[in-house]
Amino acid sequence: MGQADKPGVPGRLIKAPENFIDAAGIRQVFAEAKAGRRSFLRNAFAVAGAAAAVPLVAAQTPPGGEGDPNILQLPEHGKGLGQPVATDGYGKPSKYEANVQRRQSPGLTQTAQASVSFAPLQSLFGIVTPSGLHFERHHQGWWDIDPSKHRLMINGSDPGLLKKAMVFTMDEIMRLPPVSRFHFIECGANSGMEWGNVAVPTVQYSHGMLSCSEFTGVPLRILLDLAGVDYRKARYVLAEGADGSSMTRTIPMELVESGEVLIAYGQNGEMLRPEQGYPLRLVVPGVQGVSWVKYLRRIEVGDQPWASKDEAVHYIDLMPGGLHRQYSSTQECKSVVTTPSGGQVLLDKGFYNISGLAWSGRGKVKRVDVSVDGGRNWRSARLEGPVMAKCLSRFNIDWVWDGKPALIQSRAMDETGYVQPNYRQLREVRGTRSIYHNNAIQTWLVQEDGEVRNVQLS
Amino acid sequence: MSSCPERMKRWLLPVLALLLAASAAAQPRDLPGIGRAATPKEVAAWDIDVRPDFKGLPKGSGSVARGQEVWEAKCAQCHGIFGESGEVFNPLVGGTSADDIKTGRVARLDDKGYPGRTTLMKVATVSTLWDYINRAMPWTAPKTLSTEEVYAVTAFLLNLGGVVGDDFVLSDRNIAEVQARMPNRKGMTLDHALWPGKALGKPSKPDVQAQACMSHCPTEAAVASMLPEHARNAHGNLADQNRAVGAQHGVDTTRPAGAGSLPKPVATAAPVAAKPAAPMALLNKYSCTACHAVDNKLVGPPFREIAKKYAGRIDAEAYLAGKIRSGGSGVWGGVPMPPQSLGEAEAATIAQWLKAGALR
């Protein structure tokens, strides 16, 4: 039994989004993955003639002779009195849904205050992420800030860039005419652990730094207009948070001028959750989550970018040759199949609906294709409405599983014509040592026994 | 306009309407009662950012020697005496050379054999270090360093990386000279299409160009990478992380693949019992885990060590509950633990857990 086989050790397989797996780690995981592939080939393909492990037609025969006791015997809930209204002033999901939770990836970070929790994409329907399941990324722990004491300041890095620096209360911001828009938010490091090789088992950990909400707020432009910003000179905006990390990010003024950047207080019909920046956060559609500054306290307009920590040390992309790409912000077109997905098991042969999510930081999703043979042949999926710009889109496609191994993939295309690349195409340009902005096509292997595994193809 | 031919009117009017609409949008809206002017003191209190051209940098200075004192008192717990520790965060120092300072490019960023990337290997602008230390450090008490201390700590960090000498005093007057010695000052490129504005770098086409082939596509449908068997349960039991009803259920990863790991076709969804507030949940809730881990030393001692130290003490529970609420210093070194604002019952729960051995 090698060191790696001891219980407890595997939890250290993956590192923080900002902590790339080191070269030794890559070699180890890759070697083990290859060993795993050999045993996979033995187990799955070499015994192709053996009887399938999946119990067949069991669900189609009524249990017991006369019929299903769930039908024949009246249940308690049909014969008794249920719960009264407002037992729970703020309702919760069914107790049978307790498995649907945000989760941390073990060993990803050393401290829970600068960490990530992943949204359970494998269990969600449609395009909206319930606010309580929205992924979290904190840089110095979250706070529940008293909105009556929260302030937003607007100033300039040079006083000549605007008529006057201003201060707003939450009451004042909420008096302004609001807009509500659906947008996805994705961490730049989403899927970042998998640049070099497979590192996590399920779509929750591989793609769960992704969520989508209806955000309500005020276009930032309205407040900049009020402060008399000189848009000819002030081509950049710095957003700054009020928590300990005082997160800062540079945003191009074009996005603000277009009216799409919001200072938001509402999310899915209620106020923002504290984990999402209550009472005020920036919404920057199409741009990686780190720019959606939480606990927003200040907007500075300027004539140069700021090179703040999270645009100069983290969230930079290491290219072959050793150069880093800086200020890389747009989330390019991407998609993933969420059901079936890694860590799940198909219960029987027969009909299934393959479902997943597609999105693009450059606009609307135009088309999603699905393959069940590892990318050899593709069919276009049904794109469910509404399809909105810089928002998640849900796709569905019929599939009859014949019980043989299958490699399921999805490939999205956006309205600019950009096509989601596979790993080979992505790595040819960007190498394997980056962390951020991995939008490669995901592959799920359905084994003969129905178990679904996360895999990458050569 | 009366002489204006009808034909001309047809295109002129819509254009005029558009121009009017555009100018209306560009005008500041009249929003009486919304917002007020910020006072100079208010702006000064919050406007703390420092740019690469050092706009925003306050006057001041700090020596490497002073920086070492501040570092050992306030930074070394997390970052190591030499900025090399990866216990809490990625190492800050290491991987740069004197040659890098000459070239402005960190050679090891192109060395696949080098195990990781430190902050000094990546950061191109010294303002970034100064700004971040000033706004967000120390980790558990951000914005408590004086301007002089920020200069001093920045100087010490640069000294650890060989960027400045042992006798160096960093100040607002010489920081530009330090910028000219940053090991990776030429290591950044803006030549990409991921910046959603025009003012920075060149707008260019996406670098990765894929095609949407539909049938008989060239592909390498061989599995090259998958999780090794020993990592099967590394993320916990996946059966508990999936909905217990639906077309797919979760795989029981507590069992080896194939050995009864698959759920029965008609599974009875059982509600998961709600657990009482566990000590670990309280430790997370009150951010104790920002400084303490169960087994290893972070800023403070490991919980296991605390448990061991007081194992023989008869009033351990009351003593620990009191310490949690009152804070203290000197028992485990010079770093003080601030008083924690949690209830007596909650402090007692944690103290009981510590007394029982701090088991997970």
Chai-1 contact restraints between the chains, C-beta under 6 A:
chainA,res_idxA,chainB,res_idxB,connection_type,confidence,min_distance_angstrom,max_distance_angstrom,comment,restraint_id
A,A4,B,H230,contact,1.0,0.0,6.0,A-B,restraint_1
A,D5,B,H230,contact,1.0,0.0,6.0,A-B,restraint_2
A,P10,B,H230,contact,1.0,0.0,6.0,A-B,restraint_3
A,P10,B,A231,contact,1.0,0.0,6.0,A-B,restraint_4
A,P10,B,A234,contact,1.0,0.0,6.0,A-B,restraint_5
A,G11,B,A234,contact,1.0,0.0,6.0,A-B,restraint_6
A,L13,B,A231,contact,1.0,0.0,6.0,A-B,restraint_7
A,N19,B,N90,contact,1.0,0.0,6.0,A-B,restraint_8
A,D22,B,P115,contact,1.0,0.0,6.0,A-B,restraint_9
A,D22,B,G116,contact,1.0,0.0,6.0,A-B,restraint_10
A,A23,B,K112,contact,1.0,0.0,6.0,A-B,restraint_11
A,A23,B,G113,contact,1.0,0.0,6.0,A-B,restraint_12
A,A23,B,P115,contact,1.0,0.0,6.0,A-B,restraint_13
A,E32,B,P228,contact,1.0,0.0,6.0,A-B,restraint_14
A,A33,B,S225,contact,1.0,0.0,6.0,A-B,restraint_15
A,A33,B,M226,contact,1.0,0.0,6.0,A-B,restraint_16
A,G36,B,M226,contact,1.0,0.0,6.0,A-B,restraint_17
A,G36,B,P228,contact,1.0,0.0,6.0,A-B,restraint_18
A,R37,B,V223,contact,1.0,0.0,6.0,A-B,restraint_19
A,P55,B,P265,contact,1.0,0.0,6.0,A-B,restraint_20
A,A58,B,P265,contact,1.0,0.0,6.0,A-B,restraint_21
A,A59,B,P265,contact,1.0,0.0,6.0,A-B,restraint_22
A,A59,B,V266,contact,1.0,0.0,6.0,A-B,restraint_23
A,K95,B,P271,contact,1.0,0.0,6.0,A-B,restraint_24
A,Y96,B,A269,contact,1.0,0.0,6.0,A-B,restraint_25
A,Y96,B,P271,contact,1.0,0.0,6.0,A-B,restraint_26
A,A98,B,V272,contact,1.0,0.0,6.0,A-B,restraint_27
A,N99,B,D240,contact,1.0,0.0,6.0,A-B,restraint_28
A,N99,B,R243,contact,1.0,0.0,6.0,A-B,restraint_29
A,Q110,B,V88,contact,1.0,0.0,6.0,A-B,restraint_30
A,T111,B,V88,contact,1.0,0.0,6.0,A-B,restraint_31
A,T111,B,A290,contact,1.0,0.0,6.0,A-B,restraint_32
A,A112,B,N284,contact,1.0,0.0,6.0,A-B,restraint_33
A,A112,B,T289,contact,1.0,0.0,6.0,A-B,restraint_34
A,Q113,B,A290,contact,1.0,0.0,6.0,A-B,restraint_35
A,S123,B,R243,contact,1.0,0.0,6.0,A-B,restraint_36
A,G141,B,S287,contact,1.0,0.0,6.0,A-B,restraint_37
A,M153,B,A38,contact,1.0,0.0,6.0,A-B,restraint_38
A,M153,B,W46,contact,1.0,0.0,6.0,A-B,restraint_39
A,N155,B,V43,contact,1.0,0.0,6.0,A-B,restraint_40
A,N155,B,D47,contact,1.0,0.0,6.0,A-B,restraint_41
A,S157,B,K55,contact,1.0,0.0,6.0,A-B,restraint_42
A,K164,B,A37,contact,1.0,0.0,6.0,A-B,restraint_43
A,A165,B,A38,contact,1.0,0.0,6.0,A-B,restraint_44
A,A165,B,V43,contact,1.0,0.0,6.0,A-B,restraint_45
A,M166,B,G35,contact,1.0,0.0,6.0,A-B,restraint_46
A,M166,B,A38,contact,1.0,0.0,6.0,A-B,restraint_47
A,V167,B,R36,contact,1.0,0.0,6.0,A-B,restraint_48
A,V167,B,A38,contact,1.0,0.0,6.0,A-B,restraint_49
A,F168,B,G35,contact,1.0,0.0,6.0,A-B,restraint_50
A,E172,B,I34,contact,1.0,0.0,6.0,A-B,restraint_51
A,E172,B,G35,contact,1.0,0.0,6.0,A-B,restraint_52
A,N197,B,S225,contact,1.0,0.0,6.0,A-B,restraint_53
A,V198,B,S225,contact,1.0,0.0,6.0,A-B,restraint_54
A,V198,B,M226,contact,1.0,0.0,6.0,A-B,restraint_55
A,V198,B,L227,contact,1.0,0.0,6.0,A-B,restraint_56
A,P201,B,L227,contact,1.0,0.0,6.0,A-B,restraint_57
A,P201,B,H235,contact,1.0,0.0,6.0,A-B,restraint_58
A,D225,B,P28,contact,1.0,0.0,6.0,A-B,restraint_59
A,L226,B,P28,contact,1.0,0.0,6.0,A-B,restraint_60
A,L226,B,L31,contact,1.0,0.0,6.0,A-B,restraint_61
A,R235,B,A199,contact,1.0,0.0,6.0,A-B,restraint_62
A,G244,B,P142,contact,1.0,0.0,6.0,A-B,restraint_63
A,S245,B,A136,contact,1.0,0.0,6.0,A-B,restraint_64
A,S246,B,R135,contact,1.0,0.0,6.0,A-B,restraint_65
A,S246,B,A136,contact,1.0,0.0,6.0,A-B,restraint_66
A,P252,B,P196,contact,1.0,0.0,6.0,A-B,restraint_67
A,P252,B,G197,contact,1.0,0.0,6.0,A-B,restraint_68
A,E254,B,G197,contact,1.0,0.0,6.0,A-B,restraint_69
A,L255,B,P196,contact,1.0,0.0,6.0,A-B,restraint_70
A,R298,B,W46,contact,1.0,0.0,6.0,A-B,restraint_71
A,W306,B,R51,contact,1.0,0.0,6.0,A-B,restraint_72
A,A307,B,P52,contact,1.0,0.0,6.0,A-B,restraint_73
A,A307,B,T125,contact,1.0,0.0,6.0,A-B,restraint_74
A,A307,B,T128,contact,1.0,0.0,6.0,A-B,restraint_75
A,K309,B,T128,contact,1.0,0.0,6.0,A-B,restraint_76
A,K309,B,Y132,contact,1.0,0.0,6.0,A-B,restraint_77
A,A312,B,V123,contact,1.0,0.0,6.0,A-B,restraint_78
A,A312,B,T125,contact,1.0,0.0,6.0,A-B,restraint_79
A,A312,B,T128,contact,1.0,0.0,6.0,A-B,restraint_80
A,V313,B,T119,contact,1.0,0.0,6.0,A-B,restraint_81
A,V313,B,K122,contact,1.0,0.0,6.0,A-B,restraint_82
A,V313,B,V123,contact,1.0,0.0,6.0,A-B,restraint_83
A,G321,B,D110,contact,1.0,0.0,6.0,A-B,restraint_84
A,G322,B,L109,contact,1.0,0.0,6.0,A-B,restraint_85
A,G322,B,D110,contact,1.0,0.0,6.0,A-B,restraint_86
A,L323,B,T189,contact,1.0,0.0,6.0,A-B,restraint_87
A,H324,B,G187,contact,1.0,0.0,6.0,A-B,restraint_88
A,H324,B,M188,contact,1.0,0.0,6.0,A-B,restraint_89
A,R325,B,T189,contact,1.0,0.0,6.0,A-B,restraint_90
A,R325,B,H192,contact,1.0,0.0,6.0,A-B,restraint_91
A,Q326,B,M188,contact,1.0,0.0,6.0,A-B,restraint_92
A,Y327,B,W195,contact,1.0,0.0,6.0,A-B,restraint_93
A,S328,B,H192,contact,1.0,0.0,6.0,A-B,restraint_94
A,S328,B,L194,contact,1.0,0.0,6.0,A-B,restraint_95
A,S329,B,L194,contact,1.0,0.0,6.0,A-B,restraint_96
A,S329,B,W195,contact,1.0,0.0,6.0,A-B,restraint_97
A,S329,B,P196,contact,1.0,0.0,6.0,A-B,restraint_98
A,T330,B,L194,contact,1.0,0.0,6.0,A-B,restraint_99
A,T330,B,P196,contact,1.0,0.0,6.0,A-B,restraint_100
A,T339,B,Q248,contact,1.0,0.0,6.0,A-B,restraint_101
A,P340,B,Q248,contact,1.0,0.0,6.0,A-B,restraint_102
A,G343,B,L238,contact,1.0,0.0,6.0,A-B,restraint_103
A,G343,B,G250,contact,1.0,0.0,6.0,A-B,restraint_104
A,G343,B,V251,contact,1.0,0.0,6.0,A-B,restraint_105
A,Q344,B,N242,contact,1.0,0.0,6.0,A-B,restraint_106
A,Q344,B,Q248,contact,1.0,0.0,6.0,A-B,restraint_107
A,V345,B,H249,contact,1.0,0.0,6.0,A-B,restraint_108
A,V345,B,V251,contact,1.0,0.0,6.0,A-B,restraint_109
A,V345,B,L262,contact,1.0,0.0,6.0,A-B,restraint_110
A,L347,B,P265,contact,1.0,0.0,6.0,A-B,restraint_111
A,D348,B,P265,contact,1.0,0.0,6.0,A-B,restraint_112
A,Y352,B,A247,contact,1.0,0.0,6.0,A-B,restraint_113
A,G374,B,T219,contact,1.0,0.0,6.0,A-B,restraint_114
A,G374,B,A221,contact,1.0,0.0,6.0,A-B,restraint_115
A,G375,B,C217,contact,1.0,0.0,6.0,A-B,restraint_116
A,G375,B,T219,contact,1.0,0.0,6.0,A-B,restraint_117
A,R376,B,C217,contact,1.0,0.0,6.0,A-B,restraint_118
A,R376,B,T219,contact,1.0,0.0,6.0,A-B,restraint_119
A,N377,B,S215,contact,1.0,0.0,6.0,A-B,restraint_120
A,W378,B,M214,contact,1.0,0.0,6.0,A-B,restraint_121
A,M413,B,A212,contact,1.0,0.0,6.0,A-B,restraint_122
A,Y418,B,P206,contact,1.0,0.0,6.0,A-B,restraint_123
A,V419,B,A210,contact,1.0,0.0,6.0,A-B,restraint_124
A,V419,B,A212,contact,1.0,0.0,6.0,A-B,restraint_125
A,P421,B,V208,contact,1.0,0.0,6.0,A-B,restraint_126
A,P421,B,A210,contact,1.0,0.0,6.0,A-B,restraint_127
A,Q425,B,V208,contact,1.0,0.0,6.0,A-B,restraint_128
A,Q425,B,A210,contact,1.0,0.0,6.0,A-B,restraint_129
A,L426,B,V208,contact,1.0,0.0,6.0,A-B,restraint_130
A,V429,B,D207,contact,1.0,0.0,6.0,A-B,restraint_131
A,V429,B,V208,contact,1.0,0.0,6.0,A-B,restraint_132
A,E451,B,V251,contact,1.0,0.0,6.0,A-B,restraint_133
A,R453,B,M226,contact,1.0,0.0,6.0,A-B,restraint_134
A,V455,B,V223,contact,1.0,0.0,6.0,A-B,restraint_135
A,V455,B,M226,contact,1.0,0.0,6.0,A-B,restraint_136
A,Q456,B,A224,contact,1.0,0.0,6.0,A-B,restraint_137
A,Q456,B,S225,contact,1.0,0.0,6.0,A-B,restraint_138
A,L457,B,E220,contact,1.0,0.0,6.0,A-B,restraint_139
A,L457,B,A224,contact,1.0,0.0,6.0,A-B,restraint_140
A,S458,B,E220,contact,1.0,0.0,6.0,A-B,restraint_141
A,S458,B,A222,contact,1.0,0.0,6.0,A-B,restraint_142
A,S458,B,A224,contact,1.0,0.0,6.0,A-B,restraint_143
